[in-house]
Structures are given as C-alpha cells and as structure tokens.
Amino acid sequence: MTTVERAGVGNPPRPSTGIDIAGTVWPLFKLEALAVGFLVLAIALLLTGSAQTAVLGGAAAATLVWVGGQLRHRREAPRA
C-alpha cells in the first residue's frame, strides 16, 4: 500500500548565504576571511617588505574574520 505524507511542515528553509564554487557552497564569511587575509598580506608586504610579517598579519586577520563570521553565522541560524 502506498501512503502520502507531508514532509517539512515546519518553517521553510532559510536561503543560504553562500556562493557556489565548483559544486560546493561556501559560506560568505569564509570568502570574506580569505579576501581580508589576502588584502592584509599584500598591504603589509608593500609597507614592510618582510614576507614573515605580511604572512603572519594576513593569517591573523583572516582567522579573526573567519571566527567572527562563524560565530555570527551560528547565532543567526535557526534552532530546532
């Protein structure tokens, strides 16, 4: 016997805030973190001329943006 059931009667799914790259949806905060990290890397390299300082600064900036975005994303996510 075949039955019909309604699935997903709750709230409709929230539209994703991501970008599809090669078949994988990346959350926007990850792409923002990569962009900020690269910008800080480039600016620090131009200002100091030291690759060590530039890489460390870029990595620190990217990490802060990534973690901040992840916390913001979790806070905004609907809870079941």
C-alpha positions as CSV (number, residue, x, y, z in Angstrom):
1,M,0.0,0.0,0.0
2,T,1.2,3.5,-0.8
3,T,0.8,6.4,1.5
4,V,1.3,10.1,1.1
5,E,2.8,12.2,3.8
6,R,3.6,15.8,4.0
7,A,7.2,16.3,4.8
8,G,8.7,19.6,6.1
9,V,5.6,21.1,7.5
10,G,7.6,23.4,9.8
11,N,9.3,26.7,8.8
12,P,10.6,26.9,5.2
13,P,14.4,26.6,4.8
14,R,16.3,29.8,5.0
15,P,18.0,30.8,1.8
16,S,21.7,30.1,2.0
17,T,24.2,33.0,2.3
18,G,26.8,31.2,0.3
19,I,28.4,31.1,-3.1
20,D,28.6,28.0,-5.3
21,I,32.2,27.3,-6.2
22,A,32.9,24.2,-8.3
23,G,29.8,22.5,-7.0
24,T,30.4,23.3,-3.3
25,V,28.5,26.1,-1.5
26,W,31.0,28.2,0.5
27,P,29.5,30.4,3.3
28,L,30.1,34.0,2.6
29,F,32.1,34.6,5.8
30,K,34.8,32.2,4.6
31,L,35.2,34.1,1.4
32,E,35.3,37.4,3.2
33,A,38.0,36.0,5.5
34,L,40.2,34.9,2.6
35,A,39.8,38.3,0.9
36,V,40.7,40.2,4.1
37,G,43.7,37.9,4.7
38,F,45.0,38.4,1.2
39,L,44.5,42.2,1.4
40,V,46.3,42.4,4.7
41,L,49.1,40.2,3.3
42,A,49.5,42.5,0.2
43,I,49.4,45.7,2.2
44,A,51.8,44.5,4.9
45,L,54.2,43.2,2.3
46,L,54.2,46.6,0.5
47,L,54.6,48.5,3.7
48,T,57.2,46.4,5.5
49,G,58.9,44.5,2.7
50,S,59.0,41.5,5.1
51,A,57.2,38.3,4.0
52,Q,57.3,37.0,7.5
53,T,55.4,39.9,8.9
54,A,53.0,40.0,6.0
55,V,52.1,36.3,6.2
56,L,51.6,36.5,10.0
57,G,49.4,39.6,9.7
58,G,47.4,38.2,6.9
59,A,46.8,34.9,8.7
60,A,45.8,36.7,11.9
61,A,43.4,38.9,10.1
62,A,41.8,36.0,8.2
63,T,41.5,34.0,11.3
64,L,39.7,36.8,13.2
65,V,37.3,37.4,10.3
66,W,36.7,33.7,9.9
67,V,36.0,33.0,13.6
68,G,33.8,36.2,13.9
69,G,31.8,35.2,10.8
70,Q,31.3,31.7,12.1
71,L,30.0,32.9,15.5
72,R,27.7,35.3,13.7
73,H,26.5,32.6,11.3
74,R,25.8,30.2,14.3
75,R,23.9,32.9,16.2
76,E,21.7,33.7,13.1
77,A,21.0,30.0,12.4
78,P,17.5,28.8,13.3
79,R,17.4,26.4,16.3
80,A,15.4,23.3,16.2
